Amino acid sequence: MKRNIALVTGGFTGESVVSFKSADFVESQIDSNKYTVYKIVILKEGWYFQDADAVKHLVDKNDFSILLNNKKINFNAAFIMLHGSPGEDGKLQGYFDLLDIPYTSCDGLTSSLTMNKSYSKAIVNGIKDLFIARSIQLFENSVTAEKDLLANLDFPLFIKPNNGGSSIGMSKVKTANELSSALQKAFNEDDQVLVEEFVLGREFSVGVYKNNKGIHVLPATEVIPSNDFFDFEAKYTPGATEEITPGRMTEAEKSRVERIVSEIYLKLNCKGMIRIDYFLQNQTSNFYFIEINTIPGQTAQSFIPQQVRAAGLNIAEFYADLIEMALNTKK
């Protein structure tokens, strides 16, 4: 018997445009012989399923169901493809927990913590061979904050919304003259901003997931942006970034990276698929943790589908693994 899967997309932030693209790709790849997929759109103005005739059927939030042709449709599991709030910050996971509906992502606590870049770095700090760039977390945009940055950090600096994604609101600052506008740009997206020293090195992004056989690390992607750094344009414009999968690492580097990211997965109590971004510093090859993404993008240009193919895996079977793991967590 086929299971009903709610493919959840949309969101309350500027990342919703990426969420729709991710959901379209996932829907095109999920095995329709195993699962009946309903794309559920969650927006501030309403939650709904849109049928083939473009008719919108509202979601009953009391039990997360829809009514089609006078028949109530309940869902066996939710495949969360909603970047930003409420899909990546734990809110939606808490709602599903209350309704006892299993889902493919990390739980509410892990999602909430990892959405906050500064907090997640504090938790993973201490893992053997994991390094973290010097940084300052700001809770207000003020002259005092700028003075604190100038006194304690060295340029260049990365300035980013602490709870954001897709590099929206992020800037690379090389001089003090650029600081004020970059801070304002970040604070326009979030009320917390993380300012980090630049690490000179090669940038990578690697997928990690868990199925019934344990934790698996996918082949990492090496990221070489044509822009000054891997910003929104570089992430989502075809051809704007050179992406090498598997990335160029020695066997020793690859082994060390796989151990570190597996420990990050465990320490943060992750579930489903995640993506971890990191630098390998020039000269030292030290692993510098950048951030973790608990709802990684699944567009045609996204890293995870590239890495699944590079690992010799079938993408439909990969998504089925995630769904089955979610279904198996239901008591």
N, C-alpha and C positions, 0 to 999 in steps of 0.2 A: 504493500500500500504506500502510495506517495505521501510524503510529508508536506505540509503547508509551511512555507518559509516566508517571513516578512523581511524583505530587503529594504532596510530603513535608510532614507537619504534626506537631503535638504539641510536644515539647520538654521541657526539664528545669526550667523556671522557671514562675513564676506567669503568664507570658504565654501559656502553652499554651492557655488558654481562648480567647484572641484568635486564636491560630493555627488552631484548629479552625473558628472562624467564617470566617476568611479563606479557608481551604481549601474550605469548603462553597460560598462564593461563586464562587471561581475554577472549581471543578468544574462549577458550574451554567452557566458562561459559555463554557468551552472548546468549540470546535467538535468534536463527536463524529464528524463525517464525516471529519475529518482525523486525529484522535488517539484512541487508546484510553487512558483515564485510570484509573490505579489509585491510590487514596488510601493512602499508606503512613504509618502512625502510628509515630513514634519517641518512646518514653518510656524512663525509666530501667529500668522493669521489663520492657521488651521492645520489639522492632520487629515490626510485623505489618501485614497487609492483612486487612480484615474484609469478607467477601463479603455478598451480599444476604440470606443466611440467618443472618447474624450469627456465622458461623464465622470464627475468626481463623487466618490462615495466616502462620506465622512467616517473617521475612525471613532468607535465608541471607546472613550478613554477609561471607562469603568473596568473593561476587561481586555482592551486592545483587540477589538474585533471589528469586522466590517460586515455589511449586509449587501449581498448580491443576489438579485432575482428572488428576493424574499428568503434567502438562505443565509444563515449566519456562518461566517468564516472565522474560525479561531486558528491560531498559529502554534505550530509545534516548536518553533525556534525563530529567533530574530538574527539576521545577518546584518550587523551594524556597519553601514558605509556612510556615516555622517561625521564629517570632519568639523572640529570646533564644537561649540556648545549647541545642543545638550548631549551630543553623542560621544564626545571625547573627554568630557570633564566629569563623568560619573553620574550625571543627573538621570540620563535615560536608563543606565544600568540599575540604579536604585529603584526606578519605576518598574522595570521588568522583574527585579527581585521580589518586589511586593506582590506581583501578579504570578510569580512562580513560572515565568517564561524564560527558558534558557537563551543565551545569546553567545555570539562568536568572539567577543572581545574580552579584555581585562575587566575585573569587577569594578564596582563603584569607587572603592577606596584607592586602588592602584591607578585608576583612570584620573581621579581628582588630583592625586599627588604628582603624577607624571605630566599632567597638563601644566604644572608649575615648574618651569625649567630649573629655578634655583633650589626648590625643595628636593626635586629628584636628584640633583647633583649632590646635595648634602647626604642623601641616603646611600648612594652608590660609592661615595668617597670612602676609601679604606679597602676597596677591592684590590688585590695584588696586581701591580703593574698598570693600574688605571690612574691617569693623571687628569687634573682639572685646571683649566686656565684661571688665573686670578680674576676676580670679578667683584662687583658691588651691585646689590639689589636696591633699587630706588622705589620709594612709595609716594614720592611727590616730585614734581618738576619745579625746582627752585634754584636760586643763585647759590645757596648753600650746597645743594646737591652737586652742582657743576664744580664748585671749588673742591669738594670731596673727591670727585673723580680725577681732577687735575693733580691733586696732591698725592693720590694713592695708586693710580694706574698709569701705564705707559701706552702711548699711541703706537700703532693703530688700535682702534677699539671697535668691537661689534656692539651695536645697540639694538636691542630687540624687545618687543612686548613679552613679558614673562609668561603669559598664558596663551600666547598666540601660536599660529601655525602657518604653513605655506610661505614663510618668510615675509608675510604681510607686515608692514610697518618697520621692517628691519633696515639698518644702515651700517655701512662701514665708514668709520670716521678716522681721518688721518691727521687732522689738525684741530686745535682748540676752536678755531673760527667756525668749524662745521658742527660743533657739539650741540649748540642750542637748537638748531632746526631739526637735527636728528632725534634729540630727546622729545621734542614736541611731536614729531611724526610717530614715535613709539607710544607716547602717552595718549595719542588720539585713538589708539587701538586697545589700550589696557591701562588700568590704574596702578600696575606694577611694571617696572622696566628693569631688565637685566643688562648690565654693561660689563663686557668681558674684554680682556686683552687678546689681541690677535695672535694665533699660533701659526707660525710658518710651517706648512707641511702639506702633505697630500690628503685630500678629503675623500672619505668613503661613506657608503651607506649600506647596511647589511640587514637582511631580514632574518628573524628568528621566530620559530613557531613550535608548537607542541601538538603531537598526536598521541595515539595510544601506544606508540613505540618510544616515546620520550621527546626530549628537546632536540631540535634540528636547527643548524645554522646554514643558511643559503649562501651561495657564492656572492661575495661582496661586490658592489659596484663602485668603481673609482670615478669621481666626479671632477671634470675639468671644464668649468664654466668659461664662456667667452667674455662674460661680464666680470667685474672686479670681484664678485663673490656670487654664491649660489642663491640668487634672489628669486622672487615670484616669476619674473619673466623667464629666467633661465630654467626654472623648474617645469614650466608648462608651455613653453614655446618650442615646437619641434626644431631640432638643429641648433638651438641656442647653447647647448652644452654637449661636450664630448663625454660620453658615458661608456666606460669599459667594464664589461661583465664577462668573466670574473676580473676583478681589479688586479693590478700588478703588485703582488706581494711575494716575498720569499716564503718558503715553506715554514720557516721559523716564525715570521710575522703572522702568517695565516693561522698557524697553530695557536699562537698567543692571543690573537684577536678572537678566535672561536671560543677559547676558554673564558676570556673576559666577558664577552657578550652573553655567554651562557650563564655566568655568575650574575650579571645584571638582571637577566630574565628571572632567575631564582630569587634574588634579593628583593626585587620589586614585586614578587608574587604575580608575575604576568600570566596571562592565558591567551590562547589563540595566537594570531600573528602580530608581531610588532616589528618596528624598524628602528635601528640604532644608528645614529650618525656619529662619525668620529674622524679625527685627524691622526695620521702618523707623522709625527714631527720630523722635519728635515734634520739631518745629522744623527739624531738619537734614535729615531724610529719609535719614540715613546707613543703610547696610545693615549690620546686626549679625547675624553668623552664630550660630545657636543650636546646631544639631546636624544630622547626616546619619543617615538610616535606610536601610540597604541591603536590608531586607526589609520594605517598607512594608505596612501593613495593607490588606486587601482585603475588609473587611466591608461590609455595606450602607451603613454610616455613614462609610466611609473616604474620604479625600481623593482618592486616585488614580482610582477609578472616577468620582467627580464630575468630575474634571479631564479625563478621557478623553472623557466625554460633552460637556463644555463645548467641547472642541477639535473636536467634530464627528466623532469617531472611533468606530468600532464596537469594543466591548470584546472581543468574540471575536477580531477581527482584531488587536487590540492584544496580546492574550495569545499569539496565533499568531506575531506578530512576535518576541516574546521567546523563544519555543520555537525558532523557525527560526534566530535568531541563535546560540542555544546549540548547535544541531545543526551549524551551519556552523563552529563552533570546533573540532569533533572532527577530529583529524588522520587 
